[in-house]
Amino acid sequence: MTDNDHARRVFLVGLQNAHAMEKQALSIMQPQVNRLTRYPELSQRLQAHIAETETQISRLDEILDTLGESSSPMKDSLLSAFGSMAALGHVAAGDEVIKNSFANLAFENYEVGAYISLITAARASGESTAIPLLEQSLDEERRMADWVADHIRSVTETFIFLRGTGESAKV
């Protein structure tokens, strides 16, 4: 097996992993957005990122199709289930919205790393036609990570304000 063959295999597995990662992202964000009645700006941004994530999945499908490959239903199902469990993990917390913000920031940065790795593997394997699509997704993930980081302060301030008024600050 040549280095290019190894690089292509890494790239294909990475594409399948990214597809499952994006399915997991949906299973984390969708329950959150349905519960954010007191945080409309956060809800709107999560809704927009859900749409971006669905487009990212389509891009990954397009790349996989072009390569004569497909996503891994097992990986998609497992990571989606893990994402659903992770989303439920903070529901019982009194500061659910704050904990979700921390988790979202971590996950968005994880996705940034995954796309950087995929772009590197695409270059190494000679699959340069995939790079523009992957770069679009990387840019979206970077923007979302930056947005989450920039808004942790306002989410925390809103939480504190609502808590101080005696209103439910949870979601």
PEMONOR-V350134 format. One record per residue. N is the residue number from 1. RES is the residue in one letter. PSI is psi in whole degrees, -180 to 180 (none if undefined). D_CENTER is the distance of its C-alpha to the mean C-alpha in whole Angstrom. Layout:
N;RES;PSI;D_CENTER / N;RES;PSI;D_CENTER
//
This chain:
1;M;133;33 / 2;T;167;33 / 3;D;-37;30 / 4;N;-39;29 / 5;D;-42;29 / 6;H;-43;27 / 7;A;-41;24 / 8;R;-42;24 / 9;R;-43;23 / 10;V;-41;21 / 11;F;-46;19 / 12;L;-45;19 / 13;V;-40;18 / 14;G;-38;15 / 15;L;-44;14 / 16;Q;-41;14 / 17;N;-41;12 / 18;A;-39;9 / 19;H;-47;10 / 20;A;-38;10 / 21;M;-42;7 / 22;E;-35;5 / 23;K;-41;8 / 24;Q;-42;7 / 25;A;-43;4 / 26;L;-42;7 / 27;S;-17;9 / 28;I;-45;8 / 29;M;-39;8 / 30;Q;-46;11 / 31;P;-34;14 / 32;Q;-48;13 / 33;V;-31;14 / 34;N;-13;17 / 35;R;2;18 / 36;L;54;18 / 37;T;-29;22 / 38;R;2;23 / 39;Y;69;20 / 40;P;-37;20 / 41;E;-42;18 / 42;L;-42;15 / 43;S;-46;15 / 44;Q;-41;16 / 45;R;-40;13 / 46;L;-40;10 / 47;Q;-42;12 / 48;A;-39;12 / 49;H;-29;8 / 50;I;-44;9 / 51;A;-42;11 / 52;E;-42;9 / 53;T;-41;7 / 54;E;-38;10 / 55;T;-38;12 / 56;Q;-40;10 / 57;I;-42;10 / 58;S;-40;14 / 59;R;-45;14 / 60;L;-41;13 / 61;D;-43;16 / 62;E;-45;18 / 63;I;-46;18 / 64;L;-45;19 / 65;D;-44;22 / 66;T;-33;23 / 67;L;2;23 / 68;G;26;25 / 69;E;176;22 / 70;S;169;20 / 71;S;170;17 / 72;S;106;17 / 73;P;-34;18 / 74;M;-47;18 / 75;K;-44;15 / 76;D;-47;13 / 77;S;-45;15 / 78;L;-49;15 / 79;L;-32;12 / 80;S;-42;11 / 81;A;-43;14 / 82;F;-39;13 / 83;G;-41;10 / 84;S;-41;13 / 85;M;-40;15 / 86;A;-42;13 / 87;A;-37;13 / 88;L;-24;16 / 89;G;-31;17 / 90;H;-8;17 / 91;V;-39;19 / 92;A;-15;22 / 93;A;140;22 / 94;G;-26;24 / 95;D;45;22 / 96;E;-46;18 / 97;V;-35;17 / 98;I;-47;17 / 99;K;-40;16 / 100;N;-37;13 / 101;S;-43;13 / 102;F;-46;13 / 103;A;-39;11 / 104;N;-40;8 / 105;L;-44;9 / 106;A;-44;10 / 107;F;-41;6 / 108;E;-41;5 / 109;N;-33;9 / 110;Y;-44;8 / 111;E;-39;6 / 112;V;-48;9 / 113;G;-41;11 / 114;A;-42;10 / 115;Y;-35;11 / 116;I;-44;14 / 117;S;-43;15 / 118;L;-43;15 / 119;I;-41;17 / 120;T;-45;19 / 121;A;-36;20 / 122;A;-44;20 / 123;R;-46;23 / 124;A;-30;25 / 125;S;-4;25 / 126;G;14;26 / 127;E;56;23 / 128;S;-21;23 / 129;T;-21;23 / 130;A;-21;19 / 131;I;-46;19 / 132;P;-39;19 / 133;L;-42;16 / 134;L;-37;14 / 135;E;-34;15 / 136;Q;-46;14 / 137;S;-41;10 / 138;L;-44;11 / 139;D;-42;12 / 140;E;-42;10 / 141;E;-39;7 / 142;R;-43;10 / 143;R;-40;12 / 144;M;-42;9 / 145;A;-43;9 / 146;D;-42;13 / 147;W;-47;13 / 148;V;-48;12 / 149;A;-42;14 / 150;D;-20;17 / 151;H;1;17 / 152;I;-39;17 / 153;R;-50;21 / 154;S;-35;21 / 155;V;-44;19 / 156;T;-43;22 / 157;E;-42;25 / 158;T;-42;24 / 159;F;-48;24 / 160;I;-44;27 / 161;F;-50;29 / 162;L;-41;28 / 163;R;-42;29 / 164;G;-26;32 / 165;T;-5;33 / 166;G;-2;33 / 167;E;161;31 / 168;S;121;28 / 169;A;-5;25 / 170;K;-62;23 / 171;V;none;20
//
